[in-house]
Amino acid sequence: MDELATVLRSWRDRMRPEEAGLPAGPGRRAPGLRREELAALAGVSVEYVVRLEQGRAVHPSAQLLGALARALRLSDEERAHLFRVGGAAVPGPSEVPLHVPAGVQRIMDRLGDVPMAVFSAAWDVLQWNPLWAAIGGDPAAKPPAERNVAWQHFTAGHERMRFDERHEEEFARDLAADLRGAVGRYPADRRLRTLVARLRATSSDFSARWGEAHVAQHRSSRKTATRTPVGPITLDCDVLAVPGADLRIVVYTAAPGSEDASKLDLLRVAGTGLDTRPAAPAPAAY
């Protein structure tokens, strides 16, 4: 674990706070992240970061190592090294990728004026910005296993989002079809298989759609955010693919000049009052 402690300290020291969307602030003795900042970004306690950097933490989980890799914006090679020295198997090509490349994180940083989140091929939310949380609810307020879009839609519904009838049907059908495609691409991913099995056992709607054997990708839609601080906002929801990473960037926008665009501007200017962490911990096992 000496190598794990060494690389964590080195990577934390090299990362500037502004790269993680954090204010630099006065009184810093070193340019890198503080331990408490890394802990907040990765969703772990400061005490655990201290133990890791002192070589006293034994067998950190793959989920934790993934969260640290995202928080530190590691390259693919650095992430693989982190997993190896942490004693975890490096995720293979037959498992759903959970790593958010630094380039995608920079896009999140630059486009903070629109609600945006990053999802895995299994529709786990991996990263979001404050406007996303203000529009649809803060994912950090939910247990990690409940941050999955398919699980939320087919078991609990969308308490803060309303579709029209056509888009509701398309959303559900394409979501189930997209998961089927992910199962085909990642046959060895146990978390994904468990998610599908639980959905089939819990939701008759999902089970019926799964039985259709439809394969497709989730498409764009239109939704109304019903419980924002500035009232209902109708938004276009666009899904952008990340080449080579099998991630989805979901972006909400409003028609220019519309009342909805004005409300979105007001929400952005007024501030969200929410946690501004740019990254979420890796999702827990289902």
C-alpha positions, -999 to +999 in steps of 0.1 A: +000+000+000+030+023+001+027+030-036-010+037-032-002+063-005+025+078-027+005+083-058-026+096-040-005+123-023+012+132-055-020+134-076-037+154-049-008+179-047-007+184-085-044+191-089-054+228-086-087+235-068-101+254-098-097+223-119-122+206-097-146+235-097-136+247-063-125+282-053-087+286-048-092+307-017-065+325+004-041+311+028-031+279+009+004+266+017+004+244-013-014+247-047-030+213-046-063+200-031-067+198+006-075+164+020-110+175+030-116+187-006-106+154-020-128+136+006-158+158-004-152+152-041-149+114-037-177+111-011-155+096+017-145+109+051-114+130+056-102+103+081-103+077+054-083+099+030-057+103+058-055+065+063-051+060+026-023+085+023-005+070+054-008+035+040-031+023+068-062+016+047-065-021+036-082-032+005-102-001-006-132-011-028-133-007-065-161+018-061-140+040-039-110+038-062-132+048-091-146+078-071-110+089-063-100+085-100-129+108-110-122+133-083-085+135-092-093+135-129-069+107-137-060+095-172-070+060-181-035+047-175-033+064-141-067+050-131-056+015-141-024+020-119-046+032-090-067+001-092-037-022-093-018-007-064-051-005-044-054-043-048-085-042-070-091-056-105-088-031-132-123-029-149-122-048-181-139-041-215-168-064-205-178-042-176-198-009-178-173+020-178-177+043-148-147+066-154-155+102-165-125+114-186-110+148-177-122+162-210-158+155-201-153+170-167-139+202-183-171+203-204-191+202-172-170+230-158-174+252-189-211+247-194-223+255-159-251+277-172-273+248-183-284+217-162-261+188-171-253+154-158-231+124-169-245+089-169-230+054-175-243+030-200-264+015-172-279+049-165-261+055-132-256+092-126-218+097-122-215+135-122-239+165-121-238+203-118-257+225-093-283+235-119-291+198-126-298+193-089-320+225-087-341+213-116-346+176-108-335+172-072-300+166-058-288+131-065-266+134-034-297+133-012-305+098-024-287+065-016-263+057-044-283+027-056-313+049-061-295+073-084-300+050-114-325+065-139-341+032-149-346+022-113-361+056-104-384+056-134-398+021-132-401+018-094-407+053-081-417+075-110-405+111-116-418+132-087-401+163-100-404+158-138-435+155-159-436+142-195-464+145-220-480+112-229-460+106-261-426+114-245-435+093-214-440+062-235-409+068-257-388+075-226-398+042-209-395+021-241-361+035-251-347+033-216-355-004-214-341-009-249-309+010-240-303-012-210-307-043-232-280-029-255-258-024-225-263-060-214-251-071-248-220-049-247-211-058-211-221-094-205-197-098-175-210-068-156-226-083-125-241-050-113-259-045-146-273-080-146-284-075-110-301-042-119-320-058-148-331-088-126-343-065-098-362-044-123-379-074-139-389-087-105-401-053-092-417-036-122-443-053-144-440-024-168-402-029-172-407-067-174-432-063-202-409-039-221-379-062-216-399-090-231-403-070-263-365-075-270-363-040-284-328-026-288-323+011-292-307+041-275-325+066-253-335+097-274-341+133-268-374+144-252-392+173-236-400+175-199-414+199-174-396+204-141-424+209-117-407+217-084-380+243-090-375+274-068-388+296-096-418+274-106-424+249-134-399+250-163-404+232-196-371+220-210-357+201-240-337+171-229-309+161-252-286+130-248-251+133-261-228+103-265-191+104-255-171+086-281-148+059-267-162+061-232-198+048-236-211+077-214-241+099-219-241+136-212-277+147-206-284+185-211-315+205-204-321+237-224-350+261-229-361+278-261-343+312-264-365+341-255-391+320-239-405+323-204-389+290-195-355+304-206-361+334-183-369+311-154-337+291-161-317+324-161-333+335-129-325+301-113-289+304-123-284+340-112-302+335-079-280+305-071-292+271-062-281+269-026-271+233-032-240+212-029-217+223-057-195+192-057-188+184-094-185+146-089-205+119-071-192+087-055-194+056-076-228+040-074-231+012-048-240-024-057-277-029-064 
